[in-house]
Amino acid sequence: MIARSTHMARLVDALGRAPVTALLGPRQVGKTTLARALASTRPSTTFDLQLPADQRRLENPEYALGQLEGLVVLDEIQLRPDLFPILRVLVDRPDHSARFLVLGSASPELVRGASETLAGRVAFVELTGFDLAEVGQDAWETLWVRGGFPRSYLSDTEAHSAAWRNDFIQTFLERDIPQLGIRIAVPAMRRFWTMLAHYHGQTWNASEIGRALSVSDATVRAYLDILAGTFMVRQLQPWHANVAKRQVKAPKVYLRDSGLLHTLLELPDRHALLGHPRVGASWEGFALEQVLGALQQPAAYFWATHAGAELDLMFAHRGKPYGIEIKFNEAPRVTRSMRIAVSDLQLEHLWLIHPGTHTYGVEQGITALAIGDVGVLAARLAEVGGG
């Protein structure tokens, strides 16, 4: 069992700040386990909205929930979006002291009206799969190949891990998406998801993908929104700097879990991955997720010009811009593109994430950062930025 102390601390902090806390993340990532661990430490009542018995307990939800005190956990809240207005009414009552923890496998944007209904009353905590801080820096290759879903990562063999991911994809398409009220043919979504795996790390081109699938741009846009809203896909938006250059304006698209990416690309193990032409793109997406998880950065972007200069990740800290470049090379070198990014974006510091074991300064303002040290990136950022 891998302790998830950082996520637990974020959850406890959110419950102290808001009357409703939404713990969001993909299916099978450990939300229910984390919520049960928290509930065991205090008076609590739990409803699993997939269970008919718990559904019956909530036939009169305002009365049932209004009588409760302590922590109230509502698991799989996306199945009952009608509960959001009732939660708003309850938490606005001056005599109501209960704290609500809602667990969901879809973003607030995908669950119609969730964000608007509870605006100002809800704190959001996103639970991802295992990260390097949890599994240990020496286990990064296993995490990269298998992905962060607990059952995939903890499987006793590579074959069992790959089989679990195959089953997850099938169940997600056949059960999870329809439960959200979305009616899409399973083969069509599977083809789109597989094609997206081949575009992993590239800028989004709806027309090109639509032509390949013989569907409209609007259809592939809807498919992408579904996968992004269920935490399967990340859309990294472009940064537009005030420079006299034509800049890329389309987002880049990544599959958020490297293990699912490898399954869709039919790469069952490390050997197959290292021999595949998309290995660099896979590494980029994996490292990107580790960085974003370590920084807990709410706003991050990529930057690229039509002349070829680019930066994998850009974010601001204390009002100053910083950059991340990701290279599948144990001894990365500073390129002309990186120097252009540093100059044009006036970066305070640039880190080169690489799969080696050493972190070292490359030149002024640029540091090569081993993937195993990503977990302490926030501390290094504080050192560079003066706190």
C-alpha positions in Angstrom: 0.0 0.0 0.0 1.4 3.4 -1.0 0.6 6.3 1.3 -0.9 9.3 -0.3 -0.1 11.8 2.4 0.3 14.9 0.2 -3.2 14.4 -1.4 -4.7 13.7 2.1 -3.2 17.0 3.4 -4.7 18.9 0.4 -8.1 17.3 1.1 -8.1 18.2 4.8 -7.1 21.7 4.0 -9.9 22.1 1.4 -12.5 20.7 3.9 -11.3 23.4 6.4 -11.8 26.2 3.8 -15.1 25.4 2.2 -18.5 23.7 3.1 -18.3 21.5 0.0 -15.1 19.9 -1.3 -15.0 18.1 -4.6 -12.4 15.4 -5.0 -12.1 14.9 -8.7 -10.1 12.5 -10.9 -10.4 9.6 -13.3 -12.1 6.3 -12.4 -10.0 3.8 -10.4 -7.4 6.3 -9.3 -8.1 5.9 -5.6 -10.6 8.6 -4.7 -12.9 6.3 -2.7 -9.9 4.8 -0.9 -8.7 8.3 0.1 -12.2 9.4 1.2 -12.6 6.2 3.3 -9.3 6.8 5.0 -10.4 10.4 5.8 -13.8 9.3 7.0 -12.3 6.8 9.4 -10.8 9.7 11.3 -14.0 11.6 12.1 -17.8 11.1 12.4 -19.0 10.6 8.9 -21.8 9.2 6.6 -21.1 7.8 3.2 -23.4 7.4 0.2 -22.2 5.4 -2.9 -24.5 6.7 -5.7 -23.9 3.6 -7.7 -25.6 1.4 -5.1 -29.4 1.1 -5.4 -29.7 1.1 -1.6 -28.0 4.4 -1.3 -30.0 5.8 -4.1 -33.1 4.9 -2.1 -31.8 6.6 1.0 -31.6 9.8 -1.1 -35.1 9.7 -2.6 -35.8 12.8 -0.4 -32.3 14.2 -0.6 -33.0 17.6 1.1 -34.4 15.8 4.2 -31.9 13.0 4.3 -28.8 15.2 3.9 -30.2 18.0 6.1 -30.4 15.7 9.2 -26.7 14.8 9.0 -23.7 16.2 10.9 -20.0 15.7 10.6 -18.5 14.6 7.2 -20.9 13.6 4.5 -19.4 11.7 1.6 -21.2 11.5 -1.8 -19.3 9.1 -4.1 -19.8 9.2 -7.9 -21.6 12.6 -7.7 -21.7 12.9 -11.5 -24.5 10.3 -11.5 -26.7 12.8 -9.5 -26.2 16.3 -10.7 -29.6 17.2 -9.3 -27.9 17.1 -5.8 -25.8 20.2 -6.4 -28.7 22.7 -6.0 -29.7 20.9 -2.8 -26.2 21.1 -1.4 -26.2 24.8 -2.1 -29.4 25.2 -0.1 -28.1 23.1 2.8 -24.7 24.8 3.2 -26.4 28.3 3.1 -28.4 27.5 6.2 -26.8 29.2 9.2 -27.5 26.2 11.5 -26.1 23.5 9.2 -22.6 22.4 10.3 -22.0 19.3 8.1 -19.1 19.3 5.7 -19.7 17.6 2.3 -17.1 15.7 0.4 -18.3 14.9 -3.2 -16.3 12.4 -5.3 -16.5 12.6 -9.1 -15.0 11.1 -12.2 -16.0 14.0 -14.5 -15.0 17.6 -14.4 -17.4 20.3 -13.2 -17.7 21.5 -16.8 -18.9 18.1 -18.0 -21.4 17.7 -15.1 -23.8 20.4 -16.2 -24.2 23.3 -13.8 -22.0 21.9 -11.1 -19.5 24.8 -11.0 -22.2 27.5 -11.3 -24.5 26.0 -8.7 -21.9 25.8 -6.0 -19.9 28.9 -6.9 -18.2 30.3 -3.8 -19.0 27.3 -1.7 -16.8 24.6 -3.2 -13.1 23.8 -3.1 -11.7 21.5 -5.8 -9.0 18.9 -5.2 -7.8 16.8 -8.1 -6.5 13.3 -7.4 -4.2 11.9 -10.1 -2.5 8.5 -10.3 0.7 7.7 -8.4 3.5 10.2 -8.9 7.2 10.1 -8.3 6.9 11.5 -4.9 4.8 8.5 -3.9 6.6 5.7 -5.7 10.1 6.9 -5.2 12.5 8.5 -7.7 14.2 5.2 -8.5 10.9 3.7 -9.8 10.3 6.3 -12.5 10.7 3.8 -15.4 8.1 1.5 -14.0 5.8 4.4 -13.4 6.4 5.7 -17.0 5.8 2.3 -18.6 2.7 1.3 -16.5 1.2 4.6 -15.7 -0.1 5.9 -12.4 -3.3 4.0 -12.0 -2.8 2.1 -8.7 -3.9 -1.3 -10.0 -1.8 -1.0 -13.2 1.3 0.2 -11.3 1.0 -2.4 -8.5 0.3 -5.4 -10.7 2.7 -8.3 -10.1 3.7 -8.7 -13.8 3.8 -6.5 -16.9 1.2 -8.8 -18.5 -1.2 -8.3 -15.7 -0.7 -4.5 -15.8 -1.3 -4.4 -19.5 -4.4 -6.6 -19.2 -5.8 -4.3 -16.5 -5.3 -1.2 -18.7 -7.1 -2.9 -21.6 -10.0 -3.8 -19.4 -10.1 -0.2 -18.0 -10.3 1.3 -21.5 -13.1 -1.1 -22.5 -15.1 -0.4 -19.3 -14.6 3.3 -19.6 -16.0 3.3 -23.1 -18.9 0.8 -22.5 -20.0 2.0 -19.0 -18.5 5.2 -17.7 -19.2 7.4 -20.7 -22.9 6.3 -21.0 -23.4 6.9 -17.3 -22.7 10.5 -18.0 -25.6 10.6 -20.4 -23.3 10.6 -23.4 -24.4 8.4 -26.3 -21.5 7.7 -28.6 -20.8 4.4 -30.4 -18.0 2.5 -28.6 -16.0 1.7 -31.8 -16.1 5.4 -32.9 -14.7 6.6 -29.6 -12.1 3.9 -29.4 -10.9 4.8 -32.9 -10.7 8.5 -31.9 -8.9 7.7 -28.7 -6.4 5.5 -30.5 -5.8 8.1 -33.1 -5.3 10.7 -30.4 -2.6 8.5 -28.9 -0.7 8.8 -32.2 -1.1 12.6 -32.0 0.1 12.7 -28.4 2.3 15.8 -27.8 1.3 17.5 -31.0 -0.8 20.6 -31.7 -4.5 19.9 -32.1 -5.8 19.8 -35.7 -9.5 19.0 -35.8 -9.7 19.0 -39.6 -6.9 16.5 -40.0 -8.3 14.1 -37.4 -11.9 14.6 -38.7 -10.8 13.7 -42.3 -9.0 10.6 -41.1 -12.2 9.4 -39.2 -14.6 10.7 -41.8 -16.5 12.9 -39.3 -16.9 16.7 -38.9 -14.6 19.0 -37.0 -17.5 19.6 -34.5 -17.7 15.9 -33.8 -14.0 15.4 -33.1 -14.1 18.5 -30.9 -17.0 17.0 -28.9 -15.0 13.7 -28.6 -12.0 15.6 -27.3 -14.1 17.5 -24.8 -15.4 14.3 -23.4 -12.0 12.7 -22.9 -10.6 16.0 -21.4 -13.7 16.3 -19.1 -13.1 12.7 -17.8 -9.4 13.4 -17.1 -8.1 11.1 -19.9 -6.7 13.9 -22.0 -4.9 17.2 -21.2 -5.2 20.2 -23.5 -2.2 22.4 -23.0 -3.0 25.9 -24.2 -0.5 28.1 -26.1 1.1 31.2 -24.6 1.0 34.3 -26.8 4.0 36.5 -26.0 4.2 40.1 -27.2 6.9 39.3 -29.8 7.1 40.1 -33.5 6.8 36.5 -34.5 4.0 34.3 -35.8 3.1 32.0 -32.9 1.2 28.8 -32.7 -2.4 29.3 -31.5 -3.7 25.7 -31.3 -3.4 23.7 -28.1 -1.2 20.7 -27.7 -2.9 17.4 -26.7 -1.6 14.8 -24.3 -3.0 11.5 -22.9 -2.6 12.2 -19.2 -1.7 8.6 -18.2 1.4 7.1 -19.9 0.2 3.6 -19.3 -3.0 4.1 -21.2 -1.1 5.8 -23.9 1.1 2.7 -24.3 -1.9 0.4 -24.3 -3.5 2.4 -27.1 -0.2 2.3 -29.0 0.0 -1.5 -28.4 3.3 -1.2 -26.4 3.1 -3.9 -23.7 6.5 -3.4 -22.1 9.6 -1.2 -21.8 11.4 -3.0 -24.6 8.5 -2.3 -27.1 8.3 1.3 -25.9 12.0 2.1 -26.3 11.9 0.8 -29.9 8.8 2.9 -30.9 9.1 6.2 -32.8 6.8 7.9 -30.3 9.0 7.1 -27.3 10.1 10.8 -27.1 6.5 12.0 -27.2 5.6 9.5 -24.5 8.5 10.7 -22.3 7.5 14.3 -22.8 3.9 13.7 -21.7 5.0 11.6 -18.7 7.5 14.3 -17.5 5.0 17.0 -18.1 2.4 15.4 -15.8 5.1 14.9 -13.1 6.1 18.5 -13.3 2.5 19.8 -13.1 1.7 17.5 -10.2 4.8 18.7 -8.3 4.2 22.4 -8.9 0.4 22.3 -8.4 0.4 25.0 -11.0 -3.1 26.1 -12.0 -2.1 27.9 -15.1 0.6 26.5 -17.4 1.2 26.8 -21.2 3.4 25.9 -24.0 5.0 28.3 -26.5 5.9 27.8 -30.1 6.5 29.9 -33.2 6.0 29.0 -36.8 9.7 29.5 -37.3 10.4 26.5 -35.1 11.2 28.0 -31.7 9.3 26.3 -28.8 9.1 25.7 -25.1 7.4 22.6 -23.7 6.0 24.3 -20.6 5.8 27.9 -19.3 4.3 29.1 -16.1 4.5 32.1 -13.8 5.7 32.2 -10.1 5.5 35.4 -8.1 4.9 37.3 -11.3 8.0 36.0 -13.1 8.0 33.6 -16.1 9.8 30.2 -15.9 10.2 27.5 -18.4 10.5 23.7 -18.7 12.0 21.9 -21.6 11.8 18.1 -21.7 14.4 15.9 -23.5 14.7 12.1 -23.7 18.5 12.4 -23.4 20.6 11.7 -20.3 22.9 14.6 -21.2 20.7 17.3 -22.8 22.3 20.2 -24.5 21.1 23.8 -24.7 19.7 24.4 -28.2 19.1 27.5 -30.3 15.4 27.1 -29.7 15.8 27.2 -26.0 18.0 30.3 -26.1 15.3 32.0 -28.2 12.6 31.0 -25.7 14.7 32.4 -22.8 15.3 35.6 -24.6 11.9 36.2 -26.2 9.9 35.2 -23.1 12.4 36.8 -20.7 12.5 33.6 -18.6 13.7 33.9 -15.0 15.0 30.3 -15.2 14.8 27.3 -17.5 14.9 23.6 -16.4 15.8 20.8 -18.8 14.0 17.6 -17.6 16.0 14.5 -18.5 16.0 10.7 -17.7 19.5 10.8 -16.2 20.4 10.7 -12.5 22.2 14.0 -12.1 21.0 17.6 -11.7 23.5 20.2 -12.6 23.8 23.8 -14.0 24.3 23.9 -17.7 24.8 27.7 -18.1 23.6 30.9 -16.5 19.8 30.6 -15.9 19.5 27.0 -17.2 19.6 23.8 -15.1 19.5 20.2 -16.2 17.0 18.5 -13.8 17.0 14.7 -13.4 13.4 13.2 -13.5 13.9 11.8 -10.0 14.4 15.4 -8.7 11.1 16.7 -10.2 9.5 16.3 -6.8 11.6 19.0 -5.3 11.1 21.4 -8.2 8.9 23.6 -6.1 11.7 24.0 -3.5 14.2 24.7 -6.3 11.8 27.3 -7.7 11.7 29.0 -4.3 15.5 29.1 -4.2 15.8 30.6 -7.7 12.9 33.0 -7.2 14.0 34.2 -3.8 11.1 32.5 -1.8 
